[in-house]
Amino acid sequence: MVTRVLYLTRHAEQDLTEPGEPDAGEPDTGLTERGRRQAVLLGERLRGRRFAAVHHGPLRRAAQTAELVATSLPDVPVYATELAGDHLPHDTDPADLPPAYAKFLAQFTAAERVDGPRVTAAAVRRFAGPAGEAAIGDEPVRELVVTHTFLIAWLVRHALDAPERRWLGLNLHNAGLTVIRYGPAGPPNLVAVNDVAHLPPELRGTGLPPDYLV
């Protein structure tokens, strides 16, 4: 087993003015022009690092983000996977939550409450731990996952071994960067969470309420 450094990013800003097929209550559309700039800048930040792969969810906003980031990562394979999709990570009991969160979770169907945790558990098995494949020289295995807020929040919670309900309340910036290091020994290390240093101020905080811009 060798060290895995898992880079996670929420897709860049979604174009909600574009018509698209509905998915999980939201249209499956691509990126705004600002979103495209966010993705390009994220790719430029990651340029020069050796990545084993880029993985992205099946929705257009994630696929387009991964495509733009990958232009700065030549020869790195890019894979679409359900494991990086936008799914409910845990069927959290509303009785354990403040009313606002309970109301939010009430919108999910019975099927989503079963399928989402199943896919999330598979994503944890695939990404959250040391890598089985060989490293390049002395370097760790680096993988980038372009996904959605829920999966990143769940993986951060998982890395901290926090209560399951604590995936709620972690909100991610579009194209923000979260990095978790999984070594062969010891607990996971959070290297960065929601880092937007690669984005100028006007491209930060998109997809979130105004008071999330700090």
CYANA upper distance limits for C-alpha pairs under 8 A (distance plus 0.5 A):
  1 MET  CA    130 PRO  CA      6.47
  1 MET  CA    131 ALA  CA      6.19
  1 MET  CA    132 GLY  CA      5.46
  1 MET  CA    133 GLU  CA      7.81
  1 MET  CA    134 ALA  CA      8.47
  1 MET  CA    184 PRO  CA      6.57
  2 VAL  CA    130 PRO  CA      6.12
  2 VAL  CA    131 ALA  CA      5.80
  2 VAL  CA    132 GLY  CA      6.97
  2 VAL  CA    133 GLU  CA      7.89
  2 VAL  CA    134 ALA  CA      7.50
  2 VAL  CA    135 ALA  CA      7.25
  2 VAL  CA    140 PRO  CA      7.08
  2 VAL  CA    141 VAL  CA      7.83
  2 VAL  CA    183 GLY  CA      7.24
  2 VAL  CA    184 PRO  CA      6.49
  3 THR  CA    130 PRO  CA      5.53
  3 THR  CA    131 ALA  CA      6.55
  3 THR  CA    140 PRO  CA      5.46
  3 THR  CA    141 VAL  CA      6.76
  3 THR  CA    181 ARG  CA      7.65
  3 THR  CA    182 TYR  CA      6.11
  3 THR  CA    183 GLY  CA      4.85
  3 THR  CA    184 PRO  CA      6.47
  4 ARG  CA    129 GLY  CA      7.32
  4 ARG  CA    130 PRO  CA      5.48
  4 ARG  CA    131 ALA  CA      5.79
  4 ARG  CA    140 PRO  CA      6.06
  4 ARG  CA    141 VAL  CA      5.25
  4 ARG  CA    142 ARG  CA      6.36
  4 ARG  CA    143 GLU  CA      8.14
  4 ARG  CA    181 ARG  CA      6.44
  4 ARG  CA    182 TYR  CA      5.64
  4 ARG  CA    183 GLY  CA      6.99
  5 VAL  CA    140 PRO  CA      7.03
  5 VAL  CA    141 VAL  CA      6.63
  5 VAL  CA    142 ARG  CA      5.32
  5 VAL  CA    143 GLU  CA      7.15
  5 VAL  CA    179 VAL  CA      7.39
  5 VAL  CA    180 ILE  CA      6.34
  5 VAL  CA    181 ARG  CA      4.91
  5 VAL  CA    182 TYR  CA      6.69
  6 LEU  CA    127 PHE  CA      7.83
  6 LEU  CA    128 ALA  CA      8.40
  6 LEU  CA    142 ARG  CA      6.39
  6 LEU  CA    143 GLU  CA      5.75
  6 LEU  CA    144 LEU  CA      6.65
  6 LEU  CA    145 VAL  CA      8.02
  6 LEU  CA    179 VAL  CA      6.11
  6 LEU  CA    180 ILE  CA      5.72
  6 LEU  CA    181 ARG  CA      6.71
  6 LEU  CA    182 TYR  CA      8.26
  7 TYR  CA    142 ARG  CA      7.73
  7 TYR  CA    143 GLU  CA      6.50
  7 TYR  CA    144 LEU  CA      5.06
  7 TYR  CA    145 VAL  CA      6.68
  7 TYR  CA    177 LEU  CA      7.42
  7 TYR  CA    178 THR  CA      6.43
  7 TYR  CA    179 VAL  CA      5.07
  7 TYR  CA    180 ILE  CA      7.18
  8 LEU  CA    144 LEU  CA      6.32
  8 LEU  CA    145 VAL  CA      5.43
  8 LEU  CA    146 VAL  CA      6.63
  8 LEU  CA    147 THR  CA      7.73
  8 LEU  CA    152 ILE  CA      7.15
  8 LEU  CA    177 LEU  CA      6.41
  8 LEU  CA    178 THR  CA      5.52
  8 LEU  CA    179 VAL  CA      6.55
  9 THR  CA    144 LEU  CA      8.22
  9 THR  CA    145 VAL  CA      6.91
  9 THR  CA    146 VAL  CA      5.59
  9 THR  CA    147 THR  CA      6.66
  9 THR  CA    148 HIS  CA      7.96
  9 THR  CA    152 ILE  CA      8.06
  9 THR  CA    174 ASN  CA      8.11
  9 THR  CA    175 ALA  CA      6.05
  9 THR  CA    176 GLY  CA      6.09
  9 THR  CA    177 LEU  CA      5.48
  9 THR  CA    178 THR  CA      6.73
 10 ARG  CA     62 ALA  CA      8.35
 10 ARG  CA    146 VAL  CA      6.42
 10 ARG  CA    147 THR  CA      5.63
 10 ARG  CA    148 HIS  CA      5.28
 10 ARG  CA    149 THR  CA      6.45
 10 ARG  CA    152 ILE  CA      8.10
 10 ARG  CA    172 LEU  CA      7.16
 10 ARG  CA    173 HIS  CA      7.35
 10 ARG  CA    174 ASN  CA      5.84
 10 ARG  CA    175 ALA  CA      5.77
 10 ARG  CA    176 GLY  CA      6.80
 10 ARG  CA    177 LEU  CA      8.13
 11 HIS  CA     39 ALA  CA      8.42
 11 HIS  CA     61 ARG  CA      6.58
 11 HIS  CA     62 ALA  CA      5.46
 11 HIS  CA     65 THR  CA      6.26
 11 HIS  CA     66 ALA  CA      8.48
 11 HIS  CA    146 VAL  CA      6.44
 11 HIS  CA    147 THR  CA      6.40
 11 HIS  CA    148 HIS  CA      6.78
 11 HIS  CA    174 ASN  CA      6.16
 11 HIS  CA    175 ALA  CA      6.09
 12 ALA  CA     31 LEU  CA      7.20
 12 ALA  CA     35 GLY  CA      5.15
 12 ALA  CA     36 ARG  CA      7.43
 12 ALA  CA     38 GLN  CA      6.56
 12 ALA  CA     39 ALA  CA      6.46
 12 ALA  CA     61 ARG  CA      7.44
 12 ALA  CA     62 ALA  CA      7.98
 12 ALA  CA     65 THR  CA      6.48
 12 ALA  CA    174 ASN  CA      5.05
 12 ALA  CA    175 ALA  CA      5.34
 13 GLU  CA     31 LEU  CA      6.19
 13 GLU  CA     32 THR  CA      6.53
 13 GLU  CA     34 ARG  CA      7.23
 13 GLU  CA     35 GLY  CA      4.69
 13 GLU  CA     36 ARG  CA      8.21
 13 GLU  CA     38 GLN  CA      8.22
 13 GLU  CA     61 ARG  CA      8.24
 13 GLU  CA    174 ASN  CA      6.13
 13 GLU  CA    175 ALA  CA      8.26
 13 GLU  CA    206 THR  CA      6.87
 13 GLU  CA    207 GLY  CA      7.01
 14 GLN  CA     29 THR  CA      7.26
 14 GLN  CA     30 GLY  CA      6.30
 14 GLN  CA     31 LEU  CA      4.92
 14 GLN  CA     32 THR  CA      6.23
 14 GLN  CA     35 GLY  CA      7.12
 14 GLN  CA     61 ARG  CA      6.50
 14 GLN  CA    207 GLY  CA      8.48
 15 ASP  CA     29 THR  CA      6.71
 15 ASP  CA     30 GLY  CA      6.29
 15 ASP  CA     31 LEU  CA      5.41
 15 ASP  CA     32 THR  CA      5.13
 16 LEU  CA     27 PRO  CA      7.79
 16 LEU  CA     29 THR  CA      7.39
 18 GLU  CA     29 THR  CA      6.86
 18 GLU  CA     30 GLY  CA      8.34
 19 PRO  CA     27 PRO  CA      7.55
 19 PRO  CA     29 THR  CA      7.47
 20 GLY  CA     27 PRO  CA      5.51
 20 GLY  CA     28 ASP  CA      5.74
 20 GLY  CA     29 THR  CA      5.83
 21 GLU  CA     27 PRO  CA      5.74
 21 GLU  CA     28 ASP  CA      5.84
 21 GLU  CA     29 THR  CA      8.08
 22 PRO  CA     26 GLU  CA      5.75
 22 PRO  CA     27 PRO  CA      4.45
 22 PRO  CA     28 ASP  CA      6.21
 23 ASP  CA     27 PRO  CA      6.08
 23 ASP  CA     28 ASP  CA      6.31
 28 ASP  CA     59 LEU  CA      6.67
 28 ASP  CA     60 ARG  CA      6.65
 28 ASP  CA     61 ARG  CA      7.92
 29 THR  CA     59 LEU  CA      8.25
 29 THR  CA     60 ARG  CA      6.21
 29 THR  CA     61 ARG  CA      6.68
 30 GLY  CA     60 ARG  CA      5.59
 30 GLY  CA     61 ARG  CA      4.98
 30 GLY  CA     64 GLN  CA      7.16
 31 LEU  CA     35 GLY  CA      5.73
 31 LEU  CA     36 ARG  CA      6.63
 31 LEU  CA     61 ARG  CA      6.16
 31 LEU  CA     64 GLN  CA      7.59
 31 LEU  CA     65 THR  CA      8.22
 32 THR  CA     36 ARG  CA      6.80
 33 GLU  CA     37 ARG  CA      6.91
 34 ARG  CA     38 GLN  CA      6.74
 34 ARG  CA    203 LEU  CA      7.33
 35 GLY  CA     39 ALA  CA      6.77
 35 GLY  CA     65 THR  CA      8.44
 35 GLY  CA    174 ASN  CA      8.28
 36 ARG  CA     40 VAL  CA      6.75
 36 ARG  CA     65 THR  CA      7.63
 36 ARG  CA     68 LEU  CA      7.76
 37 ARG  CA     41 LEU  CA      6.66
 38 GLN  CA     42 LEU  CA      6.71
 38 GLN  CA    174 ASN  CA      8.20
 38 GLN  CA    175 ALA  CA      6.56
 38 GLN  CA    199 LEU  CA      7.16
 38 GLN  CA    203 LEU  CA      7.23
 39 ALA  CA     43 GLY  CA      6.74
 39 ALA  CA     65 THR  CA      5.95
 39 ALA  CA     66 ALA  CA      8.16
 39 ALA  CA     68 LEU  CA      6.31
 39 ALA  CA     69 VAL  CA      6.04
 39 ALA  CA    175 ALA  CA      6.79
 40 VAL  CA     44 GLU  CA      6.80
 40 VAL  CA     68 LEU  CA      6.15
 40 VAL  CA     69 VAL  CA      6.09
 40 VAL  CA     72 SER  CA      8.41
 41 LEU  CA     45 ARG  CA      6.77
 41 LEU  CA     69 VAL  CA      8.35
 41 LEU  CA    198 HIS  CA      6.78
 41 LEU  CA    199 LEU  CA      7.22
 42 LEU  CA     46 LEU  CA      6.94
 42 LEU  CA     69 VAL  CA      6.81
 42 LEU  CA    175 ALA  CA      7.17
 42 LEU  CA    198 HIS  CA      6.84
 42 LEU  CA    199 LEU  CA      8.21
 43 GLY  CA     47 ARG  CA      6.61
 43 GLY  CA     68 LEU  CA      7.60
 43 GLY  CA     69 VAL  CA      4.54
 43 GLY  CA     70 ALA  CA      7.03
 43 GLY  CA     71 THR  CA      7.63
 43 GLY  CA     72 SER  CA      5.70
 43 GLY  CA     73 LEU  CA      7.74
 44 GLU  CA     69 VAL  CA      8.07
 44 GLU  CA     72 SER  CA      6.40
 45 ARG  CA    198 HIS  CA      6.82
 46 LEU  CA     72 SER  CA      7.95
 46 LEU  CA     73 LEU  CA      8.16
 47 ARG  CA     72 SER  CA      5.97
 47 ARG  CA     73 LEU  CA      6.47
 48 GLY  CA     73 LEU  CA      8.09
 50 ARG  CA    142 ARG  CA      7.29
 51 PHE  CA     73 LEU  CA      8.26
 51 PHE  CA     76 VAL  CA      6.93
 51 PHE  CA    141 VAL  CA      7.48
 51 PHE  CA    142 ARG  CA      5.32
 51 PHE  CA    143 GLU  CA      6.08
 51 PHE  CA    144 LEU  CA      7.86
 52 ALA  CA     76 VAL  CA      6.93
 52 ALA  CA     77 PRO  CA      7.89
 52 ALA  CA    141 VAL  CA      6.83
 52 ALA  CA    142 ARG  CA      6.23
 52 ALA  CA    143 GLU  CA      6.15
 53 ALA  CA     76 VAL  CA      6.08
 53 ALA  CA     77 PRO  CA      5.64
 53 ALA  CA     78 VAL  CA      6.45
 53 ALA  CA     79 TYR  CA      8.00
 53 ALA  CA    142 ARG  CA      7.97
 53 ALA  CA    143 GLU  CA      5.71
 53 ALA  CA    144 LEU  CA      6.99
 54 VAL  CA     66 ALA  CA      7.65
 54 VAL  CA     70 ALA  CA      8.01
 54 VAL  CA     76 VAL  CA      7.49
 54 VAL  CA     77 PRO  CA      6.76
 54 VAL  CA     78 VAL  CA      5.18
 54 VAL  CA     79 TYR  CA      6.73
 54 VAL  CA    143 GLU  CA      6.46
 54 VAL  CA    144 LEU  CA      5.24
 54 VAL  CA    145 VAL  CA      6.43
 54 VAL  CA    146 VAL  CA      8.02
 55 HIS  CA     66 ALA  CA      8.07
 55 HIS  CA     78 VAL  CA      6.30
 55 HIS  CA     79 TYR  CA      5.30
 55 HIS  CA     80 ALA  CA      6.30
 55 HIS  CA     81 THR  CA      7.16
 55 HIS  CA     84 ALA  CA      7.67
 55 HIS  CA    143 GLU  CA      8.12
 55 HIS  CA    144 LEU  CA      6.63
 55 HIS  CA    145 VAL  CA      5.21
 55 HIS  CA    146 VAL  CA      6.62
 56 HIS  CA     62 ALA  CA      6.38
 56 HIS  CA     63 ALA  CA      6.47
 56 HIS  CA     66 ALA  CA      6.84
 56 HIS  CA     78 VAL  CA      8.22
 56 HIS  CA     79 TYR  CA      6.84
 56 HIS  CA     80 ALA  CA      5.50
 56 HIS  CA     81 THR  CA      6.54
 56 HIS  CA     84 ALA  CA      6.10
 56 HIS  CA     85 GLY  CA      7.97
 56 HIS  CA    145 VAL  CA      6.14
 56 HIS  CA    146 VAL  CA      5.06
 56 HIS  CA    147 THR  CA      6.36
 57 GLY  CA     62 ALA  CA      6.17
 57 GLY  CA     63 ALA  CA      7.06
 57 GLY  CA     80 ALA  CA      6.19
 57 GLY  CA     81 THR  CA      5.85
 57 GLY  CA     82 GLU  CA      6.22
 57 GLY  CA     83 LEU  CA      7.40
 57 GLY  CA     84 ALA  CA      4.81
 57 GLY  CA     85 GLY  CA      4.71
 57 GLY  CA     86 ASP  CA      7.79
 57 GLY  CA    146 VAL  CA      7.17
 57 GLY  CA    147 THR  CA      6.12
 58 PRO  CA     62 ALA  CA      7.35
 58 PRO  CA     63 ALA  CA      6.91
 58 PRO  CA     80 ALA  CA      6.37
 58 PRO  CA     81 THR  CA      6.80
 58 PRO  CA     82 GLU  CA      6.78
 58 PRO  CA     84 ALA  CA      8.16
 58 PRO  CA     85 GLY  CA      6.63
 59 LEU  CA     63 ALA  CA      6.74
 59 LEU  CA     85 GLY  CA      7.69
 60 ARG  CA     64 GLN  CA      6.40
 61 ARG  CA     65 THR  CA      6.65
 62 ALA  CA     66 ALA  CA      6.69
 62 ALA  CA    146 VAL  CA      6.44
 62 ALA  CA    147 THR  CA      6.57
 62 ALA  CA    148 HIS  CA      8.36
 63 ALA  CA     67 GLU  CA      6.68
 63 ALA  CA     80 ALA  CA      7.93
 63 ALA  CA    146 VAL  CA      8.39
 64 GLN  CA     68 LEU  CA      6.77
 65 THR  CA     69 VAL  CA      6.67
 65 THR  CA    146 VAL  CA      7.73
 66 ALA  CA     70 ALA  CA      6.41
 66 ALA  CA     78 VAL  CA      8.15
 66 ALA  CA    146 VAL  CA      6.67
 67 GLU  CA     71 THR  CA      7.18
 67 GLU  CA     78 VAL  CA      8.44
 68 LEU  CA     72 SER  CA      8.27
 69 VAL  CA     73 LEU  CA      7.66
 70 ALA  CA     74 PRO  CA      7.27
 70 ALA  CA     76 VAL  CA      7.77
 70 ALA  CA     78 VAL  CA      8.07
 80 ALA  CA     84 ALA  CA      8.50
 81 THR  CA     85 GLY  CA      7.62
 82 GLU  CA    119 VAL  CA      8.05
 83 LEU  CA    119 VAL  CA      6.45
 83 LEU  CA    120 THR  CA      7.18
 83 LEU  CA    122 ALA  CA      7.33
 83 LEU  CA    123 ALA  CA      5.55
 84 ALA  CA    123 ALA  CA      7.66
 84 ALA  CA    145 VAL  CA      7.36
 84 ALA  CA    146 VAL  CA      7.46
 84 ALA  CA    147 THR  CA      5.62
 84 ALA  CA    148 HIS  CA      8.00
 84 ALA  CA    151 LEU  CA      7.75
 85 GLY  CA    147 THR  CA      6.62
 85 GLY  CA    148 HIS  CA      7.44
 85 GLY  CA    151 LEU  CA      8.47
 86 ASP  CA    147 THR  CA      7.59
 86 ASP  CA    148 HIS  CA      6.18
 86 ASP  CA    149 THR  CA      8.43
 86 ASP  CA    150 PHE  CA      7.41
 86 ASP  CA    151 LEU  CA      7.87
 87 HIS  CA    112 GLU  CA      7.89
 87 HIS  CA    115 ASP  CA      8.43
 87 HIS  CA    116 GLY  CA      5.27
 87 HIS  CA    117 PRO  CA      8.18
 87 HIS  CA    119 VAL  CA      8.11
 87 HIS  CA    120 THR  CA      7.96
 87 HIS  CA    150 PHE  CA      7.47
 87 HIS  CA    151 LEU  CA      8.03
 88 LEU  CA    112 GLU  CA      7.13
 88 LEU  CA    113 ARG  CA      7.10
 88 LEU  CA    115 ASP  CA      8.50
 88 LEU  CA    116 GLY  CA      5.03
 88 LEU  CA    117 PRO  CA      6.74
 88 LEU  CA    120 THR  CA      8.32
 88 LEU  CA    150 PHE  CA      7.21
 89 PRO  CA    116 GLY  CA      5.87
 89 PRO  CA    117 PRO  CA      5.07
 89 PRO  CA    118 ARG  CA      8.47
 89 PRO  CA    119 VAL  CA      8.29
 89 PRO  CA    120 THR  CA      5.88
 89 PRO  CA    121 ALA  CA      8.43
 89 PRO  CA    150 PHE  CA      7.02
 89 PRO  CA    151 LEU  CA      7.13
 89 PRO  CA    154 TRP  CA      7.15
 90 HIS  CA    113 ARG  CA      7.65
 90 HIS  CA    116 GLY  CA      7.53
 90 HIS  CA    117 PRO  CA      5.52
 90 HIS  CA    164 GLU  CA      8.01
 90 HIS  CA    165 ARG  CA      8.41
 91 ASP  CA    113 ARG  CA      5.86
 91 ASP  CA    114 VAL  CA      8.00
 91 ASP  CA    117 PRO  CA      7.47
 92 THR  CA     96 ASP  CA      8.25
 92 THR  CA    105 LEU  CA      8.50
 92 THR  CA    164 GLU  CA      8.12
 92 THR  CA    165 ARG  CA      6.56
 93 ASP  CA     97 LEU  CA      7.78
 94 PRO  CA     98 PRO  CA      8.33
 94 PRO  CA     99 PRO  CA      8.43
 94 PRO  CA    101 TYR  CA      7.91
 94 PRO  CA    102 ALA  CA      5.12
 94 PRO  CA    105 LEU  CA      7.81
 95 ALA  CA    102 ALA  CA      7.92
 96 ASP  CA    165 ARG  CA      8.47
 97 LEU  CA    101 TYR  CA      6.54
 97 LEU  CA    102 ALA  CA      6.34
 97 LEU  CA    165 ARG  CA      8.45
 98 PRO  CA    102 ALA  CA      6.80
 99 PRO  CA    103 LYS  CA      6.56
100 ALA  CA    104 PHE  CA      6.81
101 TYR  CA    105 LEU  CA      6.76
101 TYR  CA    168 LEU  CA      8.22
102 ALA  CA    106 ALA  CA      6.75
103 LYS  CA    107 GLN  CA      7.80
108 PHE  CA    112 GLU  CA      6.50
108 PHE  CA    113 ARG  CA      7.20
109 THR  CA    113 ARG  CA      6.81
110 ALA  CA    114 VAL  CA      7.06
111 ALA  CA    115 ASP  CA      6.44
112 GLU  CA    116 GLY  CA      5.90
113 ARG  CA    117 PRO  CA      7.26
114 VAL  CA    118 ARG  CA      7.02
115 ASP  CA    119 VAL  CA      6.77
116 GLY  CA    120 THR  CA      6.60
117 PRO  CA    121 ALA  CA      6.49
118 ARG  CA    122 ALA  CA      6.98
119 VAL  CA    123 ALA  CA      6.74
120 THR  CA    124 VAL  CA      6.75
120 THR  CA    151 LEU  CA      7.60
121 ALA  CA    125 ARG  CA      6.85
122 ALA  CA    126 ARG  CA      6.72
123 ALA  CA    127 PHE  CA      6.45
123 ALA  CA    128 ALA  CA      8.08
124 VAL  CA    128 ALA  CA      5.39
124 VAL  CA    129 GLY  CA      8.48
124 VAL  CA    155 LEU  CA      7.78
125 ARG  CA    129 GLY  CA      8.03
128 ALA  CA    155 LEU  CA      7.84
128 ALA  CA    182 TYR  CA      7.61
129 GLY  CA    182 TYR  CA      5.64
129 GLY  CA    183 GLY  CA      7.88
129 GLY  CA    188 PRO  CA      8.30
130 PRO  CA    182 TYR  CA      5.60
130 PRO  CA    183 GLY  CA      6.07
130 PRO  CA    184 PRO  CA      6.18
131 ALA  CA    141 VAL  CA      7.22
133 GLU  CA    141 VAL  CA      8.41
134 ALA  CA    141 VAL  CA      8.16
135 ALA  CA    139 GLU  CA      6.33
135 ALA  CA    140 PRO  CA      6.00
135 ALA  CA    141 VAL  CA      5.88
136 ILE  CA    140 PRO  CA      7.60
136 ILE  CA    141 VAL  CA      7.84
147 THR  CA    151 LEU  CA      7.47
147 THR  CA    152 ILE  CA      7.95
148 HIS  CA    152 ILE  CA      7.15
149 THR  CA    153 ALA  CA      6.50
149 THR  CA    170 LEU  CA      8.38
149 THR  CA    171 ASN  CA      6.95
149 THR  CA    172 LEU  CA      6.24
150 PHE  CA    154 TRP  CA      6.64
150 PHE  CA    167 TRP  CA      7.89
151 LEU  CA    155 LEU  CA      6.64
152 ILE  CA    156 VAL  CA      6.67
152 ILE  CA    178 THR  CA      8.26
153 ALA  CA    157 ARG  CA      6.66
153 ALA  CA    167 TRP  CA      5.58
153 ALA  CA    168 LEU  CA      7.80
153 ALA  CA    170 LEU  CA      6.21
153 ALA  CA    171 ASN  CA      7.98
154 TRP  CA    158 HIS  CA      6.48
154 TRP  CA    167 TRP  CA      5.52
155 LEU  CA    159 ALA  CA      6.52
156 VAL  CA    160 LEU  CA      6.82
156 VAL  CA    167 TRP  CA      8.27
156 VAL  CA    180 ILE  CA      8.38
156 VAL  CA    190 LEU  CA      8.19
157 ARG  CA    161 ASP  CA      6.54
157 ARG  CA    162 ALA  CA      5.80
157 ARG  CA    163 PRO  CA      7.98
157 ARG  CA    164 GLU  CA      7.75
157 ARG  CA    166 ARG  CA      6.94
157 ARG  CA    167 TRP  CA      6.22
158 HIS  CA    162 ALA  CA      6.97
159 ALA  CA    180 ILE  CA      8.21
159 ALA  CA    187 PRO  CA      7.97
159 ALA  CA    188 PRO  CA      6.00
159 ALA  CA    189 ASN  CA      7.76
159 ALA  CA    190 LEU  CA      7.92
160 LEU  CA    188 PRO  CA      8.07
162 ALA  CA    166 ARG  CA      7.02
166 ARG  CA    170 LEU  CA      8.47
171 ASN  CA    208 LEU  CA      8.23
172 LEU  CA    176 GLY  CA      7.16
172 LEU  CA    194 ASN  CA      6.41
172 LEU  CA    208 LEU  CA      8.45
173 HIS  CA    194 ASN  CA      6.95
173 HIS  CA    196 VAL  CA      8.13
173 HIS  CA    204 ARG  CA      7.37
173 HIS  CA    205 GLY  CA      5.94
173 HIS  CA    206 THR  CA      6.84
173 HIS  CA    207 GLY  CA      7.31
173 HIS  CA    208 LEU  CA      7.48
174 ASN  CA    204 ARG  CA      7.97
174 ASN  CA    205 GLY  CA      7.56
174 ASN  CA    206 THR  CA      6.48
174 ASN  CA    207 GLY  CA      6.99
175 ALA  CA    196 VAL  CA      7.86
176 GLY  CA    194 ASN  CA      5.40
176 GLY  CA    195 ASP  CA      5.72
176 GLY  CA    196 VAL  CA      5.41
177 LEU  CA    192 ALA  CA      7.48
177 LEU  CA    193 VAL  CA      6.86
177 LEU  CA    194 ASN  CA      5.60
177 LEU  CA    195 ASP  CA      5.31
177 LEU  CA    196 VAL  CA      6.97
178 THR  CA    191 VAL  CA      7.96
178 THR  CA    192 ALA  CA      5.48
178 THR  CA    193 VAL  CA      4.72
178 THR  CA    194 ASN  CA      5.76
178 THR  CA    195 ASP  CA      6.90
179 VAL  CA    190 LEU  CA      6.74
179 VAL  CA    191 VAL  CA      5.74
179 VAL  CA    192 ALA  CA      5.45
179 VAL  CA    193 VAL  CA      7.00
180 ILE  CA    188 PRO  CA      7.17
180 ILE  CA    189 ASN  CA      6.16
180 ILE  CA    190 LEU  CA      5.20
180 ILE  CA    191 VAL  CA      6.11
180 ILE  CA    192 ALA  CA      7.67
181 ARG  CA    188 PRO  CA      6.16
181 ARG  CA    189 ASN  CA      5.53
181 ARG  CA    190 LEU  CA      6.96
181 ARG  CA    191 VAL  CA      7.27
182 TYR  CA    187 PRO  CA      7.76
182 TYR  CA    188 PRO  CA      5.32
182 TYR  CA    189 ASN  CA      7.13
183 GLY  CA    187 PRO  CA      8.05
183 GLY  CA    188 PRO  CA      7.28
196 VAL  CA    204 ARG  CA      7.40
199 LEU  CA    203 LEU  CA      6.33
199 LEU  CA    204 ARG  CA      6.76
200 PRO  CA    204 ARG  CA      7.25
204 ARG  CA    213 LEU  CA      7.23
205 GLY  CA    209 PRO  CA      8.11
205 GLY  CA    210 PRO  CA      7.65
205 GLY  CA    212 TYR  CA      6.59
205 GLY  CA    213 LEU  CA      5.52
208 LEU  CA    212 TYR  CA      6.85
209 PRO  CA    213 LEU  CA      8.49
